[in-house]
């Protein structure tokens, strides 16, 4: 286990060094401020909004149904993370399209509608998983009462 951690730390440091070298060689110094602001915003959105939301949803699901299986919680949390990250990635495109662009081929699609469709599909998956999880939990309770009664 200790060797795996060391390997992961070394790989992480190498990836950061590679990213820094690409940043220095390919981004003009005038644009580094904007990039730093974007990265800071991404960290704040992740640590202040996304992570607490996922943890809170997990706690609520555990309280709402203590008999729900772990796989139900995993699917719901994964859908929340996917939906949130997708929204964080697509919202800048939606904003850029509303402001207009010089080249219409850069943002050719209706990103707002597509985001709503994907988020709706994720919501349907979560609802289906919750229904299946609740039904299975009730069935196991009924089976348990039959064997003990």
N, CA, C and O atoms as a GROMACS GRO file, in nm:
protein
  596
    1UNK      N    1   0.082  -0.120   0.000
    1UNK     CA    2   0.000   0.000   0.000
    1UNK      C    3   0.087   0.126   0.000
    1UNK      O    4   0.056   0.224  -0.068
    2UNK      N    5   0.195   0.122   0.077
    2UNK     CA    6   0.283   0.238   0.083
    2UNK      C    7   0.350   0.264  -0.053
    2UNK      O    8   0.367   0.379  -0.093
    3UNK      N    9   0.387   0.156  -0.123
    3UNK     CA   10   0.449   0.172  -0.254
    3UNK      C   11   0.351   0.233  -0.353
    3UNK      O   12   0.390   0.315  -0.436
    4UNK      N   13   0.224   0.194  -0.345
    4UNK     CA   14   0.123   0.249  -0.435
    4UNK      C   15   0.106   0.398  -0.411
    4UNK      O   16   0.092   0.476  -0.505
    5UNK      N   17   0.106   0.439  -0.285
    5UNK     CA   18   0.096   0.582  -0.254
    5UNK      C   19   0.214   0.660  -0.310
    5UNK      O   20   0.198   0.768  -0.367
    6UNK      N   21   0.331   0.604  -0.294
    6UNK     CA   22   0.451   0.672  -0.344
    6UNK      C   23   0.443   0.686  -0.496
    6UNK      O   24   0.472   0.793  -0.550
    7UNK      N   25   0.402   0.580  -0.564
    7UNK     CA   26   0.389   0.585  -0.710
    7UNK      C   27   0.285   0.690  -0.749
    7UNK      O   28   0.308   0.768  -0.842
    8UNK      N   29   0.172   0.693  -0.680
    8UNK     CA   30   0.068   0.791  -0.714
    8UNK      C   31   0.116   0.934  -0.690
    8UNK      O   32   0.087   1.023  -0.769
    9UNK      N   33   0.190   0.957  -0.582
    9UNK     CA   34   0.243   1.091  -0.555
    9UNK      C   35   0.343   1.131  -0.663
    9UNK      O   36   0.339   1.244  -0.713
   10UNK      N   37   0.431   1.040  -0.700
   10UNK     CA   38   0.530   1.070  -0.804
   10UNK      C   39   0.461   1.099  -0.937
   10UNK      O   40   0.496   1.196  -1.005
   11UNK      N   41   0.363   1.016  -0.974
   11UNK     CA   42   0.289   1.040  -1.099
   11UNK      C   43   0.217   1.174  -1.093
   11UNK      O   44   0.216   1.248  -1.192
   12UNK      N   45   0.156   1.206  -0.980
   12UNK     CA   46   0.087   1.334  -0.965
   12UNK      C   47   0.181   1.452  -0.981
   12UNK      O   48   0.148   1.550  -1.048
   13UNK      N   49   0.297   1.443  -0.919
   13UNK     CA   50   0.396   1.552  -0.930
   13UNK      C   51   0.443   1.565  -1.075
   13UNK      O   52   0.460   1.677  -1.124
   14UNK      N   53   0.464   1.453  -1.143
   14UNK     CA   54   0.506   1.459  -1.282
   14UNK      C   55   0.397   1.519  -1.372
   14UNK      O   56   0.428   1.596  -1.463
   15UNK      N   57   0.272   1.486  -1.347
   15UNK     CA   58   0.162   1.543  -1.425
   15UNK      C   59   0.153   1.693  -1.401
   15UNK      O   60   0.132   1.770  -1.495
   16UNK      N   61   0.167   1.735  -1.276
   16UNK     CA   62   0.163   1.879  -1.246
   16UNK      C   63   0.279   1.950  -1.313
   16UNK      O   64   0.261   2.059  -1.368
   17UNK      N   65   0.400   1.891  -1.310
   17UNK     CA   66   0.515   1.952  -1.375
   17UNK      C   67   0.494   1.962  -1.526
   17UNK      O   68   0.527   2.064  -1.587
   18UNK      N   69   0.438   1.857  -1.586
   18UNK     CA   70   0.410   1.861  -1.730
   18UNK      C   71   0.308   1.970  -1.760
   18UNK      O   72   0.325   2.047  -1.855
   19UNK      N   73   0.202   1.978  -1.681
   19UNK     CA   74   0.101   2.083  -1.701
   19UNK      C   75   0.159   2.222  -1.687
   19UNK      O   76   0.127   2.311  -1.766
   20UNK      N   77   0.245   2.241  -1.589
   20UNK     CA   78   0.309   2.372  -1.571
   20UNK      C   79   0.398   2.407  -1.689
   20UNK      O   80   0.400   2.521  -1.733
   21UNK      N   81   0.472   2.307  -1.741
   21UNK     CA   82   0.559   2.336  -1.856
   21UNK      C   83   0.476   2.370  -1.980
   21UNK      O   84   0.512   2.460  -2.056
   22UNK      N   85   0.366   2.299  -2.001
   22UNK     CA   86   0.279   2.331  -2.115
   22UNK      C   87   0.218   2.469  -2.096
   22UNK      O   88   0.206   2.545  -2.192
   23UNK      N   89   0.178   2.501  -1.974
   23UNK     CA   90   0.121   2.633  -1.946
   23UNK      C   91   0.220   2.744  -1.978
   23UNK      O   92   0.184   2.842  -2.043
   24UNK      N   93   0.342   2.729  -1.934
   24UNK     CA   94   0.444   2.834  -1.955
   24UNK      C   95   0.481   2.847  -2.101
   24UNK      O   96   0.507   2.957  -2.149
   25UNK      N   97   0.483   2.735  -2.173
   25UNK     CA   98   0.526   2.742  -2.314
   25UNK      C   99   0.414   2.775  -2.412
   25UNK      O  100   0.442   2.822  -2.522
   26UNK      N  101   0.288   2.753  -2.374
   26UNK     CA  102   0.182   2.771  -2.473
   26UNK      C  103   0.084   2.884  -2.442
   26UNK      O  104   0.010   2.926  -2.531
   27UNK      N  105   0.081   2.935  -2.320
   27UNK     CA  106  -0.014   3.040  -2.285
   27UNK      C  107   0.063   3.171  -2.270
   27UNK      O  108   0.166   3.176  -2.203
   28UNK      N  109   0.011   3.276  -2.333
   28UNK     CA  110   0.078   3.404  -2.321
   28UNK      C  111   0.063   3.458  -2.179
   28UNK      O  112  -0.038   3.432  -2.114
   29UNK      N  113   0.161   3.532  -2.132
   29UNK     CA  114   0.155   3.583  -1.995
   29UNK      C  115   0.031   3.669  -1.966
   29UNK      O  116  -0.014   3.676  -1.852
   30UNK      N  117  -0.023   3.733  -2.070
   30UNK     CA  118  -0.142   3.816  -2.050
   30UNK      C  119  -0.264   3.732  -2.013
   30UNK      O  120  -0.354   3.781  -1.945
   31UNK      N  121  -0.268   3.608  -2.058
   31UNK     CA  122  -0.385   3.523  -2.036
   31UNK      C  123  -0.376   3.438  -1.910
   31UNK      O  124  -0.473   3.373  -1.872
   32UNK      N  125  -0.261   3.436  -1.844
   32UNK     CA  126  -0.244   3.352  -1.725
   32UNK      C  127  -0.335   3.400  -1.612
   32UNK      O  128  -0.385   3.318  -1.535
   33UNK      N  129  -0.358   3.530  -1.602
   33UNK     CA  130  -0.448   3.581  -1.499
   33UNK      C  131  -0.589   3.529  -1.515
   33UNK      O  132  -0.652   3.490  -1.417
   34UNK      N  133  -0.640   3.528  -1.637
   34UNK     CA  134  -0.773   3.474  -1.663
   34UNK      C  135  -0.780   3.325  -1.636
   34UNK      O  136  -0.879   3.276  -1.582
   35UNK      N  137  -0.676   3.254  -1.673
   35UNK     CA  138  -0.670   3.111  -1.646
   35UNK      C  139  -0.668   3.084  -1.496
   35UNK      O  140  -0.735   2.994  -1.447
   36UNK      N  141  -0.590   3.163  -1.423
   36UNK     CA  142  -0.584   3.146  -1.277
   36UNK      C  143  -0.721   3.174  -1.214
   36UNK      O  144  -0.762   3.104  -1.122
   37UNK      N  145  -0.790   3.276  -1.262
   37UNK     CA  146  -0.924   3.306  -1.210
   37UNK      C  147  -1.020   3.190  -1.240
   37UNK      O  148  -1.102   3.154  -1.155
   38UNK      N  149  -1.011   3.133  -1.360
   38UNK     CA  150  -1.097   3.020  -1.394
   38UNK      C  151  -1.068   2.900  -1.305
   38UNK      O  152  -1.160   2.835  -1.256
   39UNK      N  153  -0.940   2.870  -1.283
   39UNK     CA  154  -0.902   2.758  -1.197
   39UNK      C  155  -0.948   2.781  -1.053
   39UNK      O  156  -0.996   2.688  -0.988
   40UNK      N  157  -0.934   2.903  -1.004
   40UNK     CA  158  -0.981   2.934  -0.869
   40UNK      C  159  -1.132   2.918  -0.860
   40UNK      O  160  -1.183   2.864  -0.761
   41UNK      N  161  -1.203   2.963  -0.961
   41UNK     CA  162  -1.348   2.945  -0.964
   41UNK      C  163  -1.387   2.798  -0.965
   41UNK      O  164  -1.483   2.759  -0.899
   42UNK      N  165  -1.313   2.717  -1.041
   42UNK     CA  166  -1.342   2.573  -1.047
   42UNK      C  167  -1.320   2.508  -0.911
   42UNK      O  168  -1.399   2.423  -0.869
   43UNK      N  169  -1.214   2.546  -0.842
   43UNK     CA  170  -1.187   2.489  -0.709
   43UNK      C  171  -1.295   2.532  -0.611
   43UNK      O  172  -1.342   2.450  -0.531
   44UNK      N  173  -1.335   2.657  -0.616
   44UNK     CA  174  -1.439   2.706  -0.524
   44UNK      C  175  -1.572   2.636  -0.553
   44UNK      O  176  -1.640   2.593  -0.461
   45UNK      N  177  -1.608   2.624  -0.681
   45UNK     CA  178  -1.733   2.555  -0.715
   45UNK      C  179  -1.730   2.409  -0.670
   45UNK      O  180  -1.830   2.357  -0.620
   46UNK      N  181  -1.616   2.345  -0.686
   46UNK     CA  182  -1.606   2.204  -0.645
   46UNK      C  183  -1.613   2.190  -0.494
   46UNK      O  184  -1.690   2.110  -0.442
   47UNK      N  185  -1.530   2.268  -0.422
   47UNK     CA  186  -1.519   2.250  -0.278
   47UNK      C  187  -1.633   2.313  -0.199
   47UNK      O  188  -1.666   2.265  -0.091
   48UNK      N  189  -1.694   2.418  -0.251
   48UNK     CA  190  -1.798   2.488  -0.175
   48UNK      C  191  -1.939   2.448  -0.216
   48UNK      O  192  -2.033   2.465  -0.139
   49UNK      N  193  -1.955   2.394  -0.336
   49UNK     CA  194  -2.090   2.362  -0.383
   49UNK      C  195  -2.105   2.214  -0.414
   49UNK      O  196  -2.191   2.147  -0.357
   50UNK      N  197  -2.023   2.161  -0.505
   50UNK     CA  198  -2.042   2.025  -0.552
   50UNK      C  199  -2.019   1.920  -0.443
   50UNK      O  200  -2.105   1.834  -0.421
   51UNK      N  201  -1.906   1.926  -0.376
   51UNK     CA  202  -1.876   1.824  -0.274
   51UNK      C  203  -1.975   1.826  -0.159
   51UNK      O  204  -2.025   1.720  -0.122
   52UNK      N  205  -2.007   1.942  -0.100
   52UNK     CA  206  -2.108   1.939   0.008
   52UNK      C  207  -2.244   1.891  -0.040
   52UNK      O  208  -2.317   1.827   0.035
   53UNK      N  209  -2.280   1.921  -0.163
   53UNK     CA  210  -2.408   1.877  -0.217
   53UNK      C  211  -2.413   1.725  -0.227
   53UNK      O  212  -2.514   1.664  -0.191
   54UNK      N  213  -2.306   1.663  -0.276
   54UNK     CA  214  -2.302   1.518  -0.289
   54UNK      C  215  -2.304   1.452  -0.151
   54UNK      O  216  -2.375   1.353  -0.130
   55UNK      N  217  -2.228   1.506  -0.058
   55UNK     CA  218  -2.228   1.450   0.078
   55UNK      C  219  -2.365   1.466   0.142
   55UNK      O  220  -2.416   1.374   0.205
   56UNK      N  221  -2.426   1.583   0.126
   56UNK     CA  222  -2.560   1.607   0.183
   56UNK      C  223  -2.664   1.514   0.123
   56UNK      O  224  -2.750   1.462   0.194
   57UNK      N  225  -2.657   1.493  -0.009
   57UNK     CA  226  -2.751   1.400  -0.072
   57UNK      C  227  -2.732   1.259  -0.019
   57UNK      O  228  -2.829   1.187   0.002
   58UNK      N  229  -2.608   1.220   0.002
   58UNK     CA  230  -2.582   1.088   0.058
   58UNK      C  231  -2.636   1.074   0.199
   58UNK      O  232  -2.694   0.971   0.234
   59UNK      N  233  -2.617   1.176   0.280
   59UNK     CA  234  -2.671   1.172   0.417
   59UNK      C  235  -2.823   1.167   0.418
   59UNK      O  236  -2.882   1.092   0.496
   60UNK      N  237  -2.886   1.247   0.332
   60UNK     CA  238  -3.032   1.245   0.325
   60UNK      C  239  -3.085   1.109   0.279
   60UNK      O  240  -3.184   1.059   0.332
   61UNK      N  241  -3.017   1.050   0.181
   61UNK     CA  242  -3.060   0.918   0.135
   61UNK      C  243  -3.044   0.814   0.246
   61UNK      O  244  -3.130   0.727   0.262
   62UNK      N  245  -2.937   0.822   0.320
   62UNK     CA  246  -2.917   0.726   0.429
   62UNK      C  247  -3.023   0.743   0.537
   62UNK      O  248  -3.072   0.645   0.593
   63UNK      N  249  -3.058   0.868   0.567
   63UNK     CA  250  -3.162   0.892   0.668
   63UNK      C  251  -3.300   0.852   0.618
   63UNK      O  252  -3.381   0.796   0.691
   64UNK      N  253  -3.326   0.883   0.492
   64UNK     CA  254  -3.458   0.856   0.436
   64UNK      C  255  -3.488   0.708   0.431
   64UNK      O  256  -3.600   0.665   0.456
   65UNK      N  257  -3.390   0.631   0.400
   65UNK     CA  258  -3.414   0.487   0.392
   65UNK      C  259  -3.291   0.411   0.435
   65UNK      O  260  -3.204   0.382   0.353
   66UNK      N  261  -3.283   0.379   0.560
   66UNK     CA  262  -3.165   0.308   0.610
   66UNK      C  263  -3.152   0.170   0.549
   66UNK      O  264  -3.045   0.109   0.553
   67UNK      N  265  -3.260   0.120   0.493
   67UNK     CA  266  -3.254  -0.015   0.435
   67UNK      C  267  -3.210  -0.013   0.289
   67UNK      O  268  -3.199  -0.119   0.227
   68UNK      N  269  -3.185   0.103   0.234
   68UNK     CA  270  -3.139   0.109   0.094
   68UNK      C  271  -2.998   0.052   0.084
   68UNK      O  272  -2.914   0.072   0.172
   69UNK      N  273  -2.974  -0.018  -0.023
   69UNK     CA  274  -2.844  -0.079  -0.045
   69UNK      C  275  -2.742   0.027  -0.085
   69UNK      O  276  -2.777   0.136  -0.128
   70UNK      N  277  -2.616  -0.008  -0.070
   70UNK     CA  278  -2.507   0.084  -0.102
   70UNK      C  279  -2.505   0.118  -0.251
   70UNK      O  280  -2.470   0.230  -0.288
   71UNK      N  281  -2.543   0.024  -0.338
   71UNK     CA  282  -2.539   0.050  -0.481
   71UNK      C  283  -2.636   0.161  -0.521
   71UNK      O  284  -2.610   0.234  -0.616
   72UNK      N  285  -2.748   0.173  -0.447
   72UNK     CA  286  -2.844   0.280  -0.477
   72UNK      C  287  -2.779   0.415  -0.449
   72UNK      O  288  -2.788   0.508  -0.530
   73UNK      N  289  -2.713   0.425  -0.334
   73UNK     CA  290  -2.645   0.548  -0.298
   73UNK      C  291  -2.534   0.582  -0.398
   73UNK      O  292  -2.516   0.698  -0.434
   74UNK      N  293  -2.462   0.481  -0.442
   74UNK     CA  294  -2.353   0.504  -0.537
   74UNK      C  295  -2.407   0.557  -0.669
   74UNK      O  296  -2.351   0.650  -0.726
   75UNK      N  297  -2.515   0.498  -0.719
   75UNK     CA  298  -2.572   0.542  -0.846
   75UNK      C  299  -2.624   0.686  -0.835
   75UNK      O  300  -2.602   0.767  -0.924
   76UNK      N  301  -2.692   0.716  -0.725
   76UNK     CA  302  -2.746   0.852  -0.707
   76UNK      C  303  -2.632   0.953  -0.696
   76UNK      O  304  -2.637   1.058  -0.759
   77UNK      N  305  -2.530   0.922  -0.616
   77UNK     CA  306  -2.418   1.015  -0.604
   77UNK      C  307  -2.344   1.031  -0.736
   77UNK      O  308  -2.302   1.141  -0.770
   78UNK      N  309  -2.327   0.923  -0.811
   78UNK     CA  310  -2.260   0.932  -0.941
   78UNK      C  311  -2.341   1.019  -1.037
   78UNK      O  312  -2.284   1.098  -1.112
   79UNK      N  313  -2.473   1.006  -1.035
   79UNK     CA  314  -2.557   1.089  -1.121
   79UNK      C  315  -2.547   1.236  -1.081
   79UNK      O  316  -2.544   1.324  -1.167
   80UNK      N  317  -2.542   1.262  -0.951
   80UNK     CA  318  -2.528   1.400  -0.904
   80UNK      C  319  -2.395   1.458  -0.950
   80UNK      O  320  -2.390   1.571  -0.999
   81UNK      N  321  -2.289   1.382  -0.935
   81UNK     CA  322  -2.157   1.430  -0.978
   81UNK      C  323  -2.154   1.451  -1.128
   81UNK      O  324  -2.107   1.554  -1.175
   82UNK      N  325  -2.204   1.354  -1.206
   82UNK     CA  326  -2.205   1.368  -1.352
   82UNK      C  327  -2.287   1.490  -1.396
   82UNK      O  328  -2.242   1.568  -1.480
   83UNK      N  329  -2.406   1.504  -1.338
   83UNK     CA  330  -2.489   1.619  -1.375
   83UNK      C  331  -2.425   1.751  -1.338
   83UNK      O  332  -2.433   1.847  -1.415
   84UNK      N  333  -2.363   1.758  -1.222
   84UNK     CA  334  -2.300   1.883  -1.178
   84UNK      C  335  -2.179   1.918  -1.264
   84UNK      O  336  -2.164   2.032  -1.308
   85UNK      N  337  -2.095   1.819  -1.288
   85UNK     CA  338  -1.975   1.845  -1.370
   85UNK      C  339  -2.016   1.880  -1.513
   85UNK      O  340  -1.957   1.969  -1.575
   86UNK      N  341  -2.114   1.810  -1.566
   86UNK     CA  342  -2.162   1.842  -1.700
   86UNK      C  343  -2.214   1.985  -1.707
   86UNK      O  344  -2.185   2.058  -1.801
   87UNK      N  345  -2.290   2.025  -1.606
   87UNK     CA  346  -2.341   2.162  -1.604
   87UNK      C  347  -2.227   2.262  -1.594
   87UNK      O  348  -2.231   2.366  -1.661
   88UNK      N  349  -2.125   2.234  -1.512
   88UNK     CA  350  -2.012   2.324  -1.500
   88UNK      C  351  -1.936   2.337  -1.631
   88UNK      O  352  -1.882   2.444  -1.661
   89UNK      N  353  -1.932   2.231  -1.709
   89UNK     CA  354  -1.861   2.235  -1.836
   89UNK      C  355  -1.944   2.305  -1.944
   89UNK      O  356  -1.889   2.379  -2.026
   90UNK      N  357  -2.076   2.283  -1.944
   90UNK     CA  358  -2.160   2.334  -2.052
   90UNK      C  359  -2.207   2.478  -2.028
   90UNK      O  360  -2.230   2.550  -2.125
   91UNK      N  361  -2.220   2.521  -1.904
   91UNK     CA  362  -2.270   2.656  -1.878
   91UNK      C  363  -2.185   2.766  -1.944
   91UNK      O  364  -2.242   2.863  -1.994
   92UNK      N  365  -2.052   2.755  -1.947
   92UNK     CA  366  -1.975   2.858  -2.020
   92UNK      C  367  -2.009   2.863  -2.170
   92UNK      O  368  -2.009   2.970  -2.230
   93UNK      N  369  -2.036   2.746  -2.231
   93UNK     CA  370  -2.075   2.746  -2.372
   93UNK      C  371  -2.209   2.814  -2.392
   93UNK      O  372  -2.230   2.886  -2.490
   94UNK      N  373  -2.300   2.790  -2.300
   94UNK     CA  374  -2.431   2.855  -2.308
   94UNK      C  375  -2.415   3.006  -2.297
   94UNK      O  376  -2.476   3.082  -2.372
   95UNK      N  377  -2.333   3.050  -2.202
   95UNK     CA  378  -2.310   3.194  -2.184
   95UNK      C  379  -2.241   3.254  -2.306
   95UNK      O  380  -2.277   3.363  -2.350
   96UNK      N  381  -2.142   3.184  -2.360
   96UNK     CA  382  -2.071   3.234  -2.479
   96UNK      C  383  -2.164   3.244  -2.598
   96UNK      O  384  -2.155   3.339  -2.677
   97UNK      N  385  -2.253   3.148  -2.613
   97UNK     CA  386  -2.346   3.152  -2.726
   97UNK      C  387  -2.442   3.269  -2.713
   97UNK      O  388  -2.478   3.332  -2.813
   98UNK      N  389  -2.485   3.299  -2.589
   98UNK     CA  390  -2.577   3.412  -2.569
   98UNK      C  391  -2.510   3.546  -2.597
   98UNK      O  392  -2.574   3.640  -2.643
   99UNK      N  393  -2.380   3.554  -2.570
   99UNK     CA  394  -2.308   3.679  -2.595
   99UNK      C  395  -2.277   3.697  -2.743
   99UNK      O  396  -2.242   3.806  -2.788
  100UNK      N  397  -2.289   3.588  -2.816
  100UNK     CA  398  -2.259   3.594  -2.959
  100UNK      C  399  -2.113   3.564  -2.985
  100UNK      O  400  -2.027   3.589  -2.901
  101UNK      N  401  -2.086   3.511  -3.103
  101UNK     CA  402  -1.949   3.480  -3.139
  101UNK      C  403  -1.922   3.529  -3.280
  101UNK      O  404  -2.014   3.545  -3.360
  102UNK      N  405  -1.794   3.553  -3.308
  102UNK     CA  406  -1.757   3.602  -3.440
  102UNK      C  407  -1.770   3.493  -3.547
  102UNK      O  408  -1.799   3.523  -3.663
  103UNK      N  409  -1.750   3.369  -3.507
  103UNK     CA  410  -1.756   3.257  -3.600
  103UNK      C  411  -1.870   3.165  -3.557
  103UNK      O  412  -1.860   3.102  -3.451
  104UNK      N  413  -1.977   3.155  -3.633
  104UNK     CA  414  -2.092   3.074  -3.592
  104UNK      C  415  -2.065   2.924  -3.587
  104UNK      O  416  -2.145   2.849  -3.531
  105UNK      N  417  -1.954   2.878  -3.646
  105UNK     CA  418  -1.924   2.735  -3.642
  105UNK      C  419  -1.855   2.692  -3.513
  105UNK      O  420  -1.835   2.573  -3.491
  106UNK      N  421  -1.819   2.786  -3.428
  106UNK     CA  422  -1.750   2.751  -3.303
  106UNK      C  423  -1.848   2.689  -3.204
  106UNK      O  424  -1.816   2.587  -3.142
  107UNK      N  425  -1.963   2.747  -3.188
  107UNK     CA  426  -2.066   2.694  -3.097
  107UNK      C  427  -2.193   2.668  -3.178
  107UNK      O  428  -2.287   2.747  -3.173
  108UNK      N  429  -2.196   2.557  -3.252
  108UNK     CA  430  -2.306   2.538  -3.347
  108UNK      C  431  -2.436   2.484  -3.288
  108UNK      O  432  -2.540   2.489  -3.355
  109UNK      N  433  -2.434   2.432  -3.166
  109UNK     CA  434  -2.551   2.360  -3.114
  109UNK      C  435  -2.628   2.443  -3.011
  109UNK      O  436  -2.580   2.545  -2.962
  110UNK      N  437  -2.747   2.396  -2.980
  110UNK     CA  438  -2.827   2.455  -2.873
  110UNK      C  439  -2.790   2.382  -2.744
  110UNK      O  440  -2.852   2.281  -2.708
  111UNK      N  441  -2.690   2.433  -2.676
  111UNK     CA  442  -2.635   2.364  -2.559
  111UNK      C  443  -2.732   2.363  -2.441
  111UNK      O  444  -2.730   2.269  -2.362
  112UNK      N  445  -2.815   2.463  -2.428
  112UNK     CA  446  -2.911   2.466  -2.318
  112UNK      C  447  -3.010   2.352  -2.327
  112UNK      O  448  -3.037   2.285  -2.227
  113UNK      N  449  -3.066   2.330  -2.445
  113UNK     CA  450  -3.161   2.220  -2.464
  113UNK      C  451  -3.094   2.086  -2.443
  113UNK      O  452  -3.151   1.997  -2.380
  114UNK      N  453  -2.975   2.070  -2.495
  114UNK     CA  454  -2.904   1.944  -2.480
  114UNK      C  455  -2.868   1.918  -2.334
  114UNK      O  456  -2.874   1.804  -2.288
  115UNK      N  457  -2.831   2.021  -2.262
  115UNK     CA  458  -2.802   2.005  -2.119
  115UNK      C  459  -2.927   1.961  -2.044
  115UNK      O  460  -2.921   1.872  -1.959
  116UNK      N  461  -3.040   2.024  -2.074
  116UNK     CA  462  -3.164   1.986  -2.008
  116UNK      C  463  -3.204   1.842  -2.039
  116UNK      O  464  -3.254   1.771  -1.952
  117UNK      N  465  -3.182   1.797  -2.162
  117UNK     CA  466  -3.215   1.660  -2.199
  117UNK      C  467  -3.127   1.561  -2.121
  117UNK      O  468  -3.177   1.463  -2.066
  118UNK      N  469  -2.998   1.587  -2.116
  118UNK     CA  470  -2.907   1.496  -2.046
  118UNK      C  471  -2.937   1.496  -1.896
  118UNK      O  472  -2.937   1.391  -1.832
  119UNK      N  473  -2.961   1.614  -1.840
  119UNK     CA  474  -2.994   1.621  -1.697
  119UNK      C  475  -3.126   1.549  -1.670
  119UNK      O  476  -3.141   1.485  -1.566
  120UNK      N  477  -3.222   1.559  -1.760
  120UNK     CA  478  -3.349   1.488  -1.745
  120UNK      C  479  -3.330   1.337  -1.749
  120UNK      O  480  -3.392   1.264  -1.672
  121UNK      N  481  -3.244   1.290  -1.839
  121UNK     CA  482  -3.214   1.146  -1.845
  121UNK      C  483  -3.148   1.100  -1.715
  121UNK      O  484  -3.182   0.995  -1.662
  122UNK      N  485  -3.054   1.179  -1.664
  122UNK     CA  486  -2.991   1.145  -1.537
  122UNK      C  487  -3.095   1.139  -1.424
  122UNK      O  488  -3.090   1.050  -1.340
  123UNK      N  489  -3.188   1.234  -1.424
  123UNK     CA  490  -3.293   1.234  -1.323
  123UNK      C  491  -3.381   1.110  -1.335
  123UNK      O  492  -3.416   1.049  -1.233
  124UNK      N  493  -3.416   1.071  -1.456
  124UNK     CA  494  -3.494   0.949  -1.476
  124UNK      C  495  -3.419   0.825  -1.427
  124UNK      O  496  -3.479   0.735  -1.368
  125UNK      N  497  -3.289   0.820  -1.451
  125UNK     CA  498  -3.209   0.708  -1.403
  125UNK      C  499  -3.210   0.704  -1.250
  125UNK      O  500  -3.226   0.597  -1.191
  126UNK      N  501  -3.194   0.820  -1.187
  126UNK     CA  502  -3.194   0.826  -1.041
  126UNK      C  503  -3.329   0.781  -0.986
  126UNK      O  504  -3.334   0.703  -0.891
  127UNK      N  505  -3.437   0.829  -1.044
  127UNK     CA  506  -3.570   0.790  -0.998
  127UNK      C  507  -3.590   0.640  -1.015
  127UNK      O  508  -3.642   0.574  -0.925
  128UNK      N  509  -3.550   0.586  -1.128
  128UNK     CA  510  -3.565   0.442  -1.151
  128UNK      C  511  -3.483   0.361  -1.050
  128UNK      O  512  -3.531   0.261  -0.997
  129UNK      N  513  -3.361   0.404  -1.024
  129UNK     CA  514  -3.277   0.333  -0.927
  129UNK      C  515  -3.336   0.342  -0.788
  129UNK      O  516  -3.335   0.243  -0.713
  130UNK      N  517  -3.388   0.458  -0.751
  130UNK     CA  518  -3.451   0.471  -0.620
  130UNK      C  519  -3.574   0.383  -0.608
  130UNK      O  520  -3.596   0.321  -0.504
  131UNK      N  521  -3.655   0.377  -0.712
  131UNK     CA  522  -3.774   0.292  -0.708
  131UNK      C  523  -3.734   0.145  -0.694
  131UNK      O  524  -3.789   0.073  -0.611
  132UNK      N  525  -3.638   0.102  -0.774
  132UNK     CA  526  -3.591  -0.036  -0.764
  132UNK      C  527  -3.533  -0.063  -0.626
  132UNK      O  528  -3.558  -0.169  -0.568
  133UNK      N  529  -3.455   0.030  -0.573
  133UNK     CA  530  -3.396   0.012  -0.441
  133UNK      C  531  -3.500   0.002  -0.331
  133UNK      O  532  -3.488  -0.082  -0.242
  134UNK      N  533  -3.601   0.088  -0.336
  134UNK     CA  534  -3.707   0.084  -0.234
  134UNK      C  535  -3.788  -0.045  -0.246
  134UNK      O  536  -3.820  -0.107  -0.145
  135UNK      N  537  -3.821  -0.085  -0.369
  135UNK     CA  538  -3.898  -0.209  -0.388
  135UNK      C  539  -3.819  -0.328  -0.336
  135UNK      O  540  -3.874  -0.413  -0.266
  136UNK      N  541  -3.693  -0.335  -0.368
  136UNK     CA  542  -3.610  -0.447  -0.320
  136UNK      C  543  -3.596  -0.445  -0.169
  136UNK      O  544  -3.598  -0.550  -0.105
  137UNK      N  545  -3.581  -0.327  -0.111
  137UNK     CA  546  -3.570  -0.317   0.035
  137UNK      C  547  -3.699  -0.365   0.101
  137UNK      O  548  -3.693  -0.436   0.202
  138UNK      N  549  -3.814  -0.329   0.046
  138UNK     CA  550  -3.942  -0.374   0.102
  138UNK      C  551  -3.959  -0.525   0.084
  138UNK      O  552  -4.011  -0.592   0.173
  139UNK      N  553  -3.916  -0.577  -0.029
  139UNK     CA  554  -3.926  -0.721  -0.051
  139UNK      C  555  -3.840  -0.799   0.048
  139UNK      O  556  -3.880  -0.904   0.096
  140UNK      N  557  -3.721  -0.746   0.077
  140UNK     CA  558  -3.636  -0.816   0.173
  140UNK      C  559  -3.694  -0.810   0.313
  140UNK      O  560  -3.678  -0.904   0.391
  141UNK      N  561  -3.760  -0.700   0.347
  141UNK     CA  562  -3.825  -0.689   0.478
  141UNK      C  563  -3.941  -0.788   0.487
  141UNK      O  564  -3.960  -0.853   0.590
  142UNK      N  565  -4.020  -0.799   0.379
  142UNK     CA  566  -4.132  -0.893   0.377
  142UNK      C  567  -4.081  -1.036   0.386
  142UNK      O  568  -4.138  -1.117   0.459
  143UNK      N  569  -3.975  -1.070   0.312
  143UNK     CA  570  -3.918  -1.203   0.318
  143UNK      C  571  -3.867  -1.234   0.459
  143UNK      O  572  -3.885  -1.344   0.509
  144UNK      N  573  -3.803  -1.135   0.520
  144UNK     CA  574  -3.752  -1.154   0.656
  144UNK      C  575  -3.861  -1.178   0.758
  144UNK      O  576  -3.843  -1.257   0.850
  145UNK      N  577  -3.975  -1.111   0.742
  145UNK     CA  578  -4.086  -1.128   0.837
  145UNK      C  579  -4.156  -1.262   0.816
  145UNK      O  580  -4.212  -1.319   0.910
  146UNK      N  581  -4.152  -1.314   0.692
  146UNK     CA  582  -4.213  -1.444   0.666
  146UNK      C  583  -4.132  -1.557   0.729
  146UNK      O  584  -4.188  -1.653   0.782
  147UNK      N  585  -4.001  -1.545   0.724
  147UNK     CA  586  -3.917  -1.652   0.778
  147UNK      C  587  -3.914  -1.651   0.930
  147UNK      O  588  -3.896  -1.756   0.992
  148UNK      N  589  -3.932  -1.534   0.992
  148UNK     CA  590  -3.930  -1.526   1.138
  148UNK      C  591  -4.068  -1.548   1.198
  148UNK      O  592  -4.078  -1.576   1.317
  149UNK      N  593  -4.174  -1.536   1.121
  149UNK     CA  594  -4.311  -1.544   1.172
  149UNK      C  595  -4.364  -1.678   1.169
  149UNK      O  596  -4.479  -1.700   1.209
   0.00000   0.00000   0.00000
